[in-house]
Amino acid sequence: MKEVEFLQYVVENLVNHPGDIQIERTEDELGTLLTLRVNKEDMGIIIGKSGNTINALRSVLRLLGMKLDKKLNLKVLD
């Protein structure tokens, strides 16, 4: 569950409402899916300009997954 702790830490330091962060972890044959929910006011921060922030988060999670020998994916729900 290092990936959940890592994502929690990074997102807490980005958003204005860290108490509203919810992360769900599910595993299937394709790998591990992390589903992130944040306060509606923080969605713009998480997505970033042209999706740059969310893409960077996904890239870092993929690298972490390679280190942990897992396939990690990130989905953001509004």
Summary of the structure (lengths in Angstrom):
residues: 78
radius of gyration: 11.9
end to end distance: 23.2
largest distance: 34.9
contacts: 223
relative contact order: 0.23
helix: 54%
strand: 26%
